Amino acid sequence: MIYLDNAATTVEKPPKVIRAVEEAFRRGGNAGRGEGSGYAGETLLACRTEAAALFGTRPERVAFTFNATHALNIAIASLARGARRAVISGYEHNAVRRPLAARAEAGLETAVVRSPLFEPEYFLFMFERALERGADFAVCTHVSNVFGYILPIERVDALCERYGVPLIVDASQSAGVLPLDAGGLRAARFICMPGHKSLYGPQGTGLLICLGDAEPLLYGGTGQDSRADGMPDYLPERLEAGTQNLHGIAGLLEGIRYVRRRTPEAILAHERAFTERVLDGLRVHPEIKTYSARGLFCQTGMLSLELRGGDSETLAHELMLRGIATRGGLHCAPLAHESAGTSERGTVRISPSDFTRLRDADTLVDALRSAARRREMC
Amino acid sequence: MAECMLTSRGETRARLMAGELGRKGIPATLRRLPAELTREGCAYGVSVPSEELPRAMHLLRVAGFPPRRAFVYGADGWREADT
């Protein structure tokens, strides 16, 4: 199978990731829980330290979560208490939209900044207009999970600083692919990311980088401050109730080490090379509509496309029958499809990883051409 | 050589403290704290030789990991160190 759904989860992992998970099963222990927890505690700290080095922060500001959704829920819960208005981009995932919608009855209004694909300057103009009307906090994805559209997050951060609005960054599709320096952000309070996508860790892992105070979402044992009724008042333990996912974190540690060795820049270049090859192959096929920025200037290696007038799920299924795994539909991001005008039928998302072979782009192009020809014959 | 115990805000910070001191040549051991040293119940600290206490305190403050408290073990048990 040619797997091109890496924006959902990367299937192929660096071999060291798998070996690290196996080692964790052999050595085990429960971090923070006693004398036999040395390996576990060391592994957790090593992972925090690697993540801190990759994202320009300190290890104690890196909290473990189950995934990006979990991290986003902590971040939103921390800032939504007493808040009346949140500003979000029109490219947010349901992991942002739904936690905010769940607070609508409590009086939280969500202002969605609508703007067309691949027009970052206009997006910034509209985002500032929304901030001018007042906001208690803002959420912005770094990269659209549907279109690979890179939003200008550093400039969004600067706008938020100017208006005194704390910012949550959803780095689900950028962590490991784009450089992201938490130390250079001024308004950002949280950066949320999964471990299982472009950080090449196992599923069930995520990271929350806390650049300010955070409120726990879960309450329970931490192995520390046991007499206190509440959670510890210090990070990261404040956010980490219950046994941690040692095996996942051991794998994530090696995934992050892989990304740091390869560098996000090199990984992005590889993924873009794949997408450029697909775009080259499809250039003479106007029946296949691709959503791409000129020269991929504000786009990662992710690509959405459609057969004009065709259903995206049907096309994704046809590709699967040819051994190519993609993803059709709305990608849990109806806002993004509304912003791009693709919400009626969705798109097929192509998302390579660092392990995707460039020549597989040609196989994909051939499969898309065949699907287009069949559609014409019907 | 008396033992000193530097108490910490959490295991993560205690490990960072131990790592920092180790890198600077101070023998430092991660420890679960004796019950008498923690009002909160269950906590971590770092054990260092008493003659290294002033330097350890200095290094940890510079590194941004100041201990919560420091104790010295003597004939009458643990007592808070004068730092």
Chai-1 contact restraints between the chains, C-beta under 6 A:
chainA,res_idxA,chainB,res_idxB,connection_type,confidence,min_distance_angstrom,max_distance_angstrom,comment,restraint_id
A,G32,B,E11,contact,1.0,0.0,6.0,A-B,restraint_1
A,G41,B,E11,contact,1.0,0.0,6.0,A-B,restraint_2
A,L45,B,R15,contact,1.0,0.0,6.0,A-B,restraint_3
A,E60,B,T12,contact,1.0,0.0,6.0,A-B,restraint_4
A,E60,B,R13,contact,1.0,0.0,6.0,A-B,restraint_5
A,Q224,B,G10,contact,1.0,0.0,6.0,A-B,restraint_6
A,Q224,B,C42,contact,1.0,0.0,6.0,A-B,restraint_7
A,Q224,B,A43,contact,1.0,0.0,6.0,A-B,restraint_8
A,D225,B,E40,contact,1.0,0.0,6.0,A-B,restraint_9
A,S226,B,G41,contact,1.0,0.0,6.0,A-B,restraint_10
A,S226,B,C42,contact,1.0,0.0,6.0,A-B,restraint_11
A,R227,B,E40,contact,1.0,0.0,6.0,A-B,restraint_12
A,R227,B,G41,contact,1.0,0.0,6.0,A-B,restraint_13
A,A228,B,E40,contact,1.0,0.0,6.0,A-B,restraint_14
A,Y234,B,R9,contact,1.0,0.0,6.0,A-B,restraint_15
A,Y234,B,G10,contact,1.0,0.0,6.0,A-B,restraint_16
A,P236,B,T12,contact,1.0,0.0,6.0,A-B,restraint_17
A,E237,B,G10,contact,1.0,0.0,6.0,A-B,restraint_18
